[in-house]
Amino acid sequence: MAMHTIELTLPGVFYQRPAPDQPPFKSPGDPVVAGETIGLVEVMKSFLSIEANCDGIFGRYLLADQSDVDAGDAACEIEV
Amino acid sequence: MTIRTLFVANRGEIAVRIIRAAQELGIRTVQAVSAADQDMLAARLADEVIELGPAPARRSYLDTAAVLAALRRCGADALHPGYGFLSENADFAEAVEASGVVFVGPRPETIRSMGDKAHARACAVAAGVPIVPGSQGRIEDVDAALSEASRIGYPVMIKAAAGGGGRGIRVARDADELLKLVPQAASEALAGFGDGGLYLEAFIEDARHIEVQVLGDGTSVVHLFERECSLQRRRQKVWEEAPASLLPGDLREELCKSAVRLAQAVRYRGAGTLEYLYDRRRQAFYFIEMNTRIQVEHPVTEMVTGVDLIREMLLIAGGVPLRHRQEDIHCRGHAIEVRINAEDPARGFLPSPGRIEELAVPGGPGVRFDTGAYPGYQVPPYYDSLIGKLVVWGEDRPHALGRLARSLDELRIGPLATTIAMHSELALADDVRSGEVSTSWLERWLTPPSAGRSDAA
């Protein structure tokens, strides 16, 4: 098993959840399929989906919900 | 009372614009900033800078309590809200005035009444301003639909009374289509919304967006002619002009007079804009809503009238009666504004925040560039993508288009992706040059005709 991280390409505000009153996109242990949304980045009033680029098992978020993030930050870990 | 210290409750290019107008009147300026905006141009130009809170707008520029606290701390006697953020928040305007500070804009009750679209439409009707024609309430049966449709004129939209968001809308081009579509629409509305009620509205094909600029002092109102803003993407304007070159002269006068009637009916104070749809086929205009603030595209009006709208807003807020009579305001030549956004049109308008290394601003006669940026400025990811507005004036529309193309060639912003190249292409597009555009034109133009097909093969 190797640990894979997903890196952001744009700065902004990171969201673990699709909406404030909903659960996070992924919880530790959830299966992940490439192309699935694992988070959102709000940049210049647009919300961009952050998609998994591999299949695996979700490890954990590396960025807090609603935190300020930079391009290059690792958003989460996926076991592949 | 004359304003001595002005609090600028906005950011970016409009904050710079407001500071410049204030300084020209000898007014001291206090610029409100979020933690991410300490280095913006407006903060460098202002006499004083006061921090509101963290970067996200909801915790700074949109945080009423934070703005009011900063306002009290700095002792300003007036506040300019700019556009967006709290500019059309009636409760905020009320709180500002309650704290003894002048709100540079209309009275809070005007913001409230025009913000309620149904109420604004009712005010328009009362003032004799046309709104999009429709059936009187629900249509009860096919016969009623036929008679209402012939009164409104085809094509008509059939809408579900309980619907919303564009769902369940059908367009009938003649009586035969209406006869076919009404029963379908009724059963679908019943199934979809639990209510089969329908109503009709005129379908405005190839609608054009036209708006009228007004200035009022709470008693009298004048208009500063109209703008056309039909080039839009996702309902966001990207290119604006003054005047609207397609409008026949008599209709233009009627349009501007209707705007004055409505603004006068609400005893409008400050700068405001009345938005209309123009139906070229019916040769008719219809009021849609009023914006009770300064607008992004105000410079095209300034270029053709020579009136400094922000200066007039500040003077009116300071208690000076309107300084222009209607007959003193003339429209000369043609102006075009294009919005330079930090977005990549080649990648679906993907936002492109980051540091501006190169910023070369065009010069020469009839050219203006309003921006909140400078070389070395970091465009933050937290707010809208507007970097600047390139505005040109020419003696007529072809002159302005030539000047625009030339200025766009001179304008360099890098290394961020911007909309400069898209505007250069637009300035050469046949439909834009001939003025044959509607509010849906730009999105069609941006969509390649055979998108996806070659990939599938």
Boltz contact constraints between the chains, C-beta under 6 A:
constraints:
  - contact:
      token1: [A, 11]
      token2: [B, 353]
      max_distance: 6.0
  - contact:
      token1: [A, 11]
      token2: [B, 381]
      max_distance: 6.0
  - contact:
      token1: [A, 12]
      token2: [B, 381]
      max_distance: 6.0
  - contact:
      token1: [A, 43]
      token2: [B, 351]
      max_distance: 6.0
  - contact:
      token1: [A, 43]
      token2: [B, 381]
      max_distance: 6.0
  - contact:
      token1: [A, 44]
      token2: [B, 351]
      max_distance: 6.0
  - contact:
      token1: [A, 44]
      token2: [B, 381]
      max_distance: 6.0
  - contact:
      token1: [A, 44]
      token2: [B, 385]
      max_distance: 6.0
  - contact:
      token1: [A, 45]
      token2: [B, 384]
      max_distance: 6.0
  - contact:
      token1: [A, 46]
      token2: [B, 351]
      max_distance: 6.0
